[in-house]
């Protein structure tokens, strides 16, 4: 099940699903079967991305950028 947090056009939605499928495949099947350090590096990069951005990398596809001080851009004003 996919919960849409952002409105995306059809090409953005296709890119979102392709990126998510590739990442999940690499981190599950690839980590166990590939004889390469790349799945581990990708997993580590994904964890770092999530800690910094509080979202998965594929969630950034089609997302409109928010600015913290601009209430018209969807950010919170303090």
N, C-alpha and C positions, 0 to 999 in steps of 0.2 A: 504494500500500500504506500502511496506517495502522498504526502501532505504538501500542497503547494503553498509556499510562503511568499512567493513573488510571481507576478504575472509575467509570462514569457511568451515570446512569439514561437511559431512552430520550429524554425531553425535553432533557436535558443533551447527549446525543450528537447529537441533531438540531441543537441550537444550535451545538455545536462544529463540525459539518460545514458548516452554513450560514455561520458566521463565517469559517471557513477558506476556503471557496469564494469568498465576497465579497472577502476580502482579496487572495487570489491573482489573482482576475479584475481587481480594481482595479489591482494592481501590474503586471500584464502587459498586458492588453488596454486597460484604462483609461488607463494612462500613455502609450500610443502614440496613442490615438484621441480622448480627451477634450480639449477646449480649455479646461481648467480647471486651477488649481494644486492642487486637492484630492488627486489621486493622488500628487503629489510630497510634499505635507504628510503624507499618510497613510504613505507610505514612510519618511519621516524619523521620524515618531512611532513606527513599528514598529521601526526600528533603535535608537532611544533606549530603547524598552521592552525590547528584547532585551539591550542592554548592561546595563541596570539589573537586570532580573529573571532573565536567563539562560534565557528561554523566550519563545516567541511569544505574543502576546496571546490567541489563541484557546485555547491550552493551559491558561489559567487558568479556563476554563469547567468547572465541576464539580469543581475541585480543592479538596481540603481544605487549609486553611491550616496551615502548619507553624510551630512556634515553635522558635527555636534552642536554648534551654536545657531544653526539656521533652521527655525521651526517649519519653514515652508518646504524644506528638503526632507522632512520626516525625522529629523534628529530632535533631541530634547534640549530645551533651553534651560539654563540654570540661573 
